Amino acid sequence: MPRIPAPKNWGTFNVESYAEYRTRWPKKYGNVPDAVIETWIYRHWREFQAWLPLLPLEWGYELKEFTSEEVLNVSHVGDWMKTLSYWGNDLLDGSTRKSTWLGKFMLENGTTPSPMIIAKNAGCWHHPREHGRQMQEPLQLIEGHMRLAYLQTLVLRSHPSVQTVHQVVLATLPAGRGQ
């Protein structure tokens, strides 16, 4: 199992800053983009641990632009898409989500504040946090659930602010090594 540092004081109000954490990142894993380190590993440390058997530090990562139509092709195992649809509709129809920093950002900018992490062609792999279900093809959401929920709804409902392209980190898992 790869050894990477945990964020100091993770889970407390005194967690070390991302800048401090980044200085301790092993050079051995220089292939992992900052967006992945910050939004997935650093911010979701505990949840990220479940992914370690799939060797995410060895995946290929590429910053890409997805069109709004491509964003609609991103999926998730189980009934997650129903939940994401609910969250997205609540952003536009409710009041609470509009007042969050993420809701405000996405309604104003029509895109995400940071790239979501999406795996391509990962259907031979089991999702480590979803009771061993096979990941979705062709695009499986790895990180960025709320961002995907809001963005898909902005696209589907043709929100005036929605952009035509969105940055994502496209992850490529090793072929034929599904767990």
N, C-alpha and C positions, 0 to 999 in steps of 0.2 A: 504494500500500500504506500503511495507517495506520502512524503512528509513535507507539509507546508506549515508555516506559522499560523496560529490562531490569532485573531485580533485581540490585543490585550484588553482585558475587562469587557469582553464581548457580553452582551446581554444586560449591561448596566448603563447608567446615564453618564458614566465616565469612560466609555470606550475610546480607545486611541483614535486619532483622526485617520482618515484614509491615507493622507500624505505620509504620516508616520508609519502606517502599516506597509505602504508600498516600498519604503526604504528597506524593509526586512524581507521582501519577496525574493525567493531564491532565483539566482541567475539561470539555474538549470531549467526553469520554466519560463524563460523569456519569450517563448512562442505564444503565451497566453496574453491576449490583448487587455489593456487597462480596463476597458468597458466590462469585460468578463470578470476580472479580478474585483473591481469595485462593486458592480451590481449583483453579482452572484456569490462570489466567495466571501468577500468582506461583509456585505450587508446581510447575507443569508447563511452565515457560517454553519449553524446547526443543520439546516436543511441540506446544505451542500455536502455534508459528510455522507449522506445516503448515496450520493452519486460516485463516490470514490472507487467502488468496485468496477465502474464502467470506465475508469481511467480518463476522466475529463481533462487532465493536464496534458494528455497526449493527443487529444483531438486536434484536427485542423480547424482553424478559425479564420474567417475572412469577413471584413467589414464590407457590406453590400448595401445597395439601395434597392428596396422593393417598391413596386408600384402599389397603389391602393388595392388593385385587383389581386396582386400577389399576397398581400396581407390577409385577404379574405380566405386564402387557401391554407393558412396556418391553422392547425387543429391541436387537440389534446385528447388524451385517453379518457375513457369512462364518460361520465355525464358532465365533465368540466365545461363543455361548450354551452350548455344550458345556463350554468352559473355565470359564465363570462357574458353571455347575452343579457342576463338579468342586470349585472353590474353596469354594462354599457347603457342599457335603456334607462337605468336609474340615474345615470349621469345627466341625461337630457331631460328626463321627465320628473325627477325628484329634485330635492333642494340641497340635501346634505353633501353629496359627492361634488356638486358644483363649487362648494366652498373649500374643498381640500386643495392643497398646493398642486397635486397632480391634476385634479379636475380643472382647476383654473388654467394651468399651463396648457393642457391639451385642448381645451375649448378655445383659448386665445391663439395658439400656434398651429393647431390642426395636425400635430404629429407628436411623437414621444420625446421626452427630455433626454433620454438615453436609449441606445439601441436595445431591443429585445434580443434574447439569445434563442435561436431557432435551429434545430437539427434537421438536416436533409437526409432523406432516404435511411432513416433509422429504424424501420419497421422490423428488422431482425433482432432488435434489442428490446428487453423488458424494461419498463419504466420502474426505477428503483423505489419510488414513493407511492406507486399506485397498484399495490398488491400484485406485482408481477405481470401486469397487462402489457401487451406488445405496444410499442410506440406507433404513432400514426405516420402514414405516408401521404404525400411526399414531404410534408413539413410538420414537425412536432415542436410545439412550444416547450422550451426548457426553463426560461426565466423571463418574467415580465407579464404575469397574468393580468394584473389590473390595466397595464398599458395596452395589452392586446384587446381586452374587453372594451375599453374606451375607444380605441382606434377603429376596431371593426364596426362599432356602432356609428362612429362619425362618418365612416365610409358608406355603410349601408343606408344611412339616413341623409346622405349628401349634405352634411353640415357645411355651412358657408366657409368655415375656416380650414376645412380638411385640405391637406396638401396632396400632391399627386405622387410624391415619392417619400419614402421613410427609411431611415438607416436601421439596419439590423446587423447582428453578428450571426453569420451562418456557420454552424458547426458541422463538421464532417466526422462521424464516428468511424473507427476502423471497420472495414467490410468483413462480413463473415465471422465476426467474433461475438455475435449476440449472446447475451447472458440470460 
